[in-house]
Amino acid sequence: MTDAPRLAFLGVEAIICSPVMQELMDAVRRVAQTSATVLIEGESGSGKEIVARAIHHFSLRCARPWVDVSCAALPEHLMESELFGHEKGAFSGADGAKPGLFELADRGTLFLDEIGELPPRMQVKLLRVLDGVPYYRLGGVRKVAVDVRVVAATNQPLQTMVEAGAFRGDLYHRLSQIPVRVPPLRERREDILPIAEYFLAQQNPSLKFSESAKRRLYEYPWPGNVRELRNVVARAAVLSYGPEVEATHLPMVGRGDVPAVHDKANAGPEGTLDDMERRMIEDALARTSGHRQRAAEHLGISRRTLSRKLRMYALEEPVESWAS
C-alpha cells in the first residue's frame, strides 16, 4: 500500500497527497485561525465535510462543540425547531423544551451542509443570527444569544441561484466571507490511488490492486468523486477472488459509455459533465429498479438533490411509475 500521509479531523481520516490539496489544507489552517464565516463549495462527494472538520480542528474553538447538520435532511416543517430550538407546547408533540443546534454549538462550530436547500424563510432568520442578533426559540418568550462560528457547504452554484432569485444575495455574501473551493477528484489525480488503497485495506487488508486496475482507477473521471471511489472499491473487494483486484473487478470503471479521462486539458464541449451526470443518474436508477432512495444512496447524494436533478435533466416520470 502507498505510504500516503494521513490526517485525522474529529475522528475522520483524510489522505492528502496531491499538491492542490496540500495547498488547500495550508489555506485551511490559516482560515481556521480567524472567526470568519466560511463557505465551502465543491461537487458532491468531493470532501467538503473533511475540509469543514479541518477548519474546526485547526481553530481556536477546537476544544468546543462541533455540530453538523445537512439542511437537505431536515424536514422543512421541523427546520426552525431543529436549528433554533422550541419550548414546551410550541407545537403538537412538543412535550418539553429543546435547545436548537445553534445552542448546542455555542462557543464552537456549526457546520451547515447543503446550505442551498435552506428554504427562503429560514434564510432570513439565519442571516439575522449570523449578524449577531439574538433569537427566540419556537414558542419562546426569552431571547437566546449564542457565539457560534458557522461553516457552510454547497454543491450548488449559489451565485447563480442568487441571480435567479432562488437564494438571498445578502445571506450568500454573509456566508462567503471566506470562500473555499474543494477540487473534484479528477483535478487531483495524485489522490486517487492512495485513497483507493485506503478503502481497499478497510475492506480486505490482504488485497492489492493490479497494475491494470491502478491504470483504470487513475483514468476514470470519478464524477461521483470520493463517494463513488469508495463504493467502487467496496464492490471490487467483494468481486475479487485472487490476491489482486483486477481492472475487470472495478464496476463502472472503463465503461464504454463514460469518457476515460476528463480534465481541463482535454475537456469536450460545454455540458459534457452534465451529460456524464445524467448517465450516472440513469444508470443508478436502472440498477435500483427505479428506487429513488437507493439510487440517491448509490450516487452519494440526498433524495431531495436527486429529485431536483431528475427535474433538471427532464428525467421525471409520473409518481406511480417509481418505487418509493
Buried (B, 14 or more C-beta within 10 A) or exposed (E): EEEBEEBEBBEEEBBBBBEBBEEBBEEBEEBBEBEEBBBBBBBBBBBBBBBBBBBBBBBEBBEBBBBBBBBBEBEEEEBBBBBBBBBEEBEEEBEEBBBBBBBBBBEBBBBBBBBBBBEEEBBEBBBEBBEEEEBBBBBBEEEBEBEBBBBBBBBBEBBEBBEEEEBBEEBBBBBBBBEBEBBBBBBBBBBBBBBBBBBBBEBBEEBBBBEBBBBBBBBBBBBBBBBBBBBBBBBBBEEBEEEBBBBBBBBBBBEEEBBBEBEEEEEEEEEEBEBBBBBBBBBBBEBBEEBBEBBBBBBBBBBBBBEBBBEEBEEEEEEEEBEE
